[in-house]
Amino acid sequence: MTEASEKKKEYVAAPAPNEGFAKPPRARVSDAVDPEESSGETMGEKLERKRDYLEGFLQKKPETVSAGAPGGELYEAVIAALKEIYDPEIPVNIYDLGLIYGVDVDGESGVTITMTLTTPHCPVAESMPGEVELRAASVPGVRDAEVNLVWDPPWGPDKMTDEARLELGML
């Protein structure tokens, strides 16, 4: 046997992570700070302050949005009218289907709608833009409507809303 094998090597283990440290004291209910003592405010006063804040919040009037801006009265009325038009092949309205790329209402209540179709060879390619234009122009307050039919970006199922996907069993 060699000298190295005859000598036994001694290994020293590293100390445990909690070795040498005192354990922290346990939390007790009696140690808890009374909230009324810390803020100088009773629970009744605190509740009254919260109630006042809530009443003020609920009484605040919403910020005025111009009629043609998203969330405005005219804009939302045009969107509602577009949601009444259904694709003849798919039982979903054209807005939720993702065929409407944009609705712009100018300062003079003129509406410009940018839309596409599911495919350029769609059977309603000739009639659908005209129907969209008529429906948008029939909304009270709209001066005139114009439809721009675009093919770029192309329509895809990713443009549908979750409601449309649910209706078609794609969720």
C-alpha positions as CSV (number, residue, x, y, z in Angstrom):
1,M,0.0,0.0,0.0
2,T,1.1,3.5,-0.7
3,E,1.5,6.1,1.9
4,A,-1.4,8.2,0.5
5,S,-3.9,5.3,0.8
6,E,-2.7,4.5,4.3
7,K,-3.5,8.0,5.6
8,K,-7.2,8.5,6.1
9,K,-8.3,11.8,4.8
10,E,-10.4,13.7,7.3
11,Y,-13.2,15.9,5.9
12,V,-14.8,18.7,7.8
13,A,-18.5,19.3,7.1
14,A,-19.7,22.9,6.6
15,P,-21.9,24.2,9.3
16,A,-25.7,24.2,8.9
17,P,-27.1,27.5,7.6
18,N,-29.0,28.1,10.9
19,E,-26.1,27.0,13.1
20,G,-24.7,29.7,15.3
21,F,-27.7,32.0,15.0
22,A,-30.4,32.5,17.7
23,K,-34.0,31.7,16.6
24,P,-36.2,34.8,16.2
25,P,-39.0,35.2,18.7
26,R,-42.4,33.9,17.7
27,A,-45.1,36.5,17.0
28,R,-47.8,36.7,19.6
29,V,-51.3,38.2,19.4
30,S,-50.5,40.4,22.4
31,D,-47.7,42.0,20.4
32,A,-50.0,43.2,17.6
33,V,-50.4,47.0,17.4
34,D,-53.9,48.3,17.8
35,P,-54.7,50.3,14.6
36,E,-56.7,52.9,16.6
37,E,-53.6,53.6,18.8
38,S,-51.2,53.9,15.9
39,S,-53.2,56.3,13.7
40,G,-55.0,58.2,16.5
41,E,-58.3,57.6,14.6
42,T,-61.1,55.4,15.8
43,M,-62.6,52.7,13.5
44,G,-65.8,54.7,13.2
45,E,-63.9,57.8,12.1
46,K,-61.9,55.7,9.6
47,L,-65.1,54.1,8.2
48,E,-66.7,57.5,7.9
49,R,-63.7,58.9,6.0
50,K,-63.8,55.9,3.5
51,R,-67.6,56.4,3.0
52,D,-67.0,60.1,2.2
53,Y,-64.4,59.1,-0.4
54,L,-66.6,56.5,-2.0
55,E,-69.6,58.9,-2.2
56,G,-67.4,61.5,-3.9
57,F,-66.1,58.9,-6.3
58,L,-69.5,57.7,-7.3
59,Q,-70.9,61.2,-7.8
60,K,-68.0,62.2,-10.1
61,K,-69.2,62.8,-13.6
62,P,-67.4,61.0,-16.4
63,E,-65.0,63.0,-18.5
64,T,-66.6,64.3,-21.6
65,V,-65.5,62.5,-24.7
66,S,-66.2,64.1,-28.1
67,A,-69.0,62.3,-30.0
68,G,-66.6,61.0,-32.7
69,A,-63.8,59.7,-30.4
70,P,-63.8,56.1,-29.3
71,G,-66.2,55.9,-26.4
72,G,-68.1,58.9,-27.8
73,E,-71.8,58.7,-28.6
74,L,-71.6,58.8,-32.4
75,Y,-68.7,56.5,-32.6
76,E,-70.4,53.9,-30.4
77,A,-73.6,54.2,-32.4
78,V,-71.7,53.5,-35.7
79,I,-70.0,50.4,-34.0
80,A,-73.5,49.2,-32.9
81,A,-74.8,49.5,-36.4
82,L,-71.8,47.6,-37.8
83,K,-72.5,44.8,-35.3
84,E,-75.9,44.3,-36.9
85,I,-74.3,43.2,-40.2
86,Y,-73.6,39.5,-40.4
87,D,-71.3,37.6,-42.7
88,P,-73.6,35.4,-44.8
89,E,-71.3,32.3,-44.6
90,I,-70.2,32.7,-40.9
91,P,-72.9,33.3,-38.2
92,V,-70.9,36.2,-36.7
93,N,-71.2,40.0,-37.1
94,I,-68.5,41.6,-39.2
95,Y,-67.2,43.7,-36.3
96,D,-66.5,40.7,-34.0
97,L,-65.3,38.8,-37.0
98,G,-62.5,41.4,-37.3
99,L,-63.4,42.6,-40.8
100,I,-63.5,46.2,-39.6
101,Y,-60.0,47.6,-39.2
102,G,-61.0,51.2,-38.3
103,V,-63.8,53.6,-37.8
104,D,-62.9,57.3,-38.0
105,V,-65.4,60.1,-37.3
106,D,-64.2,63.5,-38.3
107,G,-65.3,66.9,-36.7
108,E,-68.1,67.3,-39.2
109,S,-69.7,63.9,-38.4
110,G,-68.3,62.2,-41.5
111,V,-67.5,58.5,-41.0
112,T,-64.7,56.7,-42.8
113,I,-64.6,52.9,-42.3
114,T,-61.6,50.8,-43.2
115,M,-62.5,47.2,-43.7
116,T,-61.5,44.0,-45.4
117,L,-63.2,40.7,-46.3
118,T,-62.2,37.2,-45.4
119,T,-60.8,36.7,-48.9
120,P,-60.7,38.7,-52.2
121,H,-62.9,36.0,-53.8
122,C,-65.6,36.4,-51.1
123,P,-69.1,36.0,-52.7
124,V,-70.2,39.3,-51.0
125,A,-67.1,41.3,-52.2
126,E,-69.3,43.5,-54.3
127,S,-72.2,44.0,-52.0
128,M,-70.8,44.0,-48.4
129,P,-68.9,47.4,-48.6
130,G,-72.1,49.0,-50.0
131,E,-74.2,47.6,-47.2
132,V,-71.6,48.8,-44.6
133,E,-71.7,52.3,-46.1
134,L,-75.5,52.4,-46.1
135,R,-75.8,51.1,-42.5
136,A,-73.2,53.6,-41.2
137,A,-74.8,56.5,-43.1
138,S,-78.2,55.6,-41.6
139,V,-77.0,56.2,-38.0
140,P,-78.6,59.4,-36.7
141,G,-76.0,62.2,-36.6
142,V,-73.8,60.9,-39.3
143,R,-73.4,63.4,-42.2
144,D,-72.0,60.8,-44.7
145,A,-70.1,57.5,-44.7
146,E,-67.3,56.2,-46.8
147,V,-65.9,52.7,-46.9
148,N,-62.3,51.9,-47.8
149,L,-61.8,48.2,-48.7
150,V,-58.2,47.1,-48.1
151,W,-56.5,43.7,-48.5
152,D,-53.3,44.5,-46.5
153,P,-53.0,43.3,-43.8
154,P,-54.9,40.3,-44.9
155,W,-57.7,39.0,-42.6
156,G,-57.0,36.0,-40.4
157,P,-58.7,34.2,-37.6
158,D,-56.5,36.1,-35.1
159,K,-58.4,39.2,-35.8
160,M,-61.7,37.8,-34.4
161,T,-62.9,38.7,-30.9
162,D,-63.1,36.1,-28.2
163,E,-66.9,36.3,-28.5
164,A,-66.7,35.3,-32.2
165,R,-64.2,32.5,-31.5
166,L,-66.6,31.2,-28.8
167,E,-69.5,31.3,-31.2
168,L,-67.6,29.4,-33.8
169,G,-66.3,26.8,-31.3
170,M,-62.7,27.9,-31.7
171,L,-62.0,28.6,-27.9
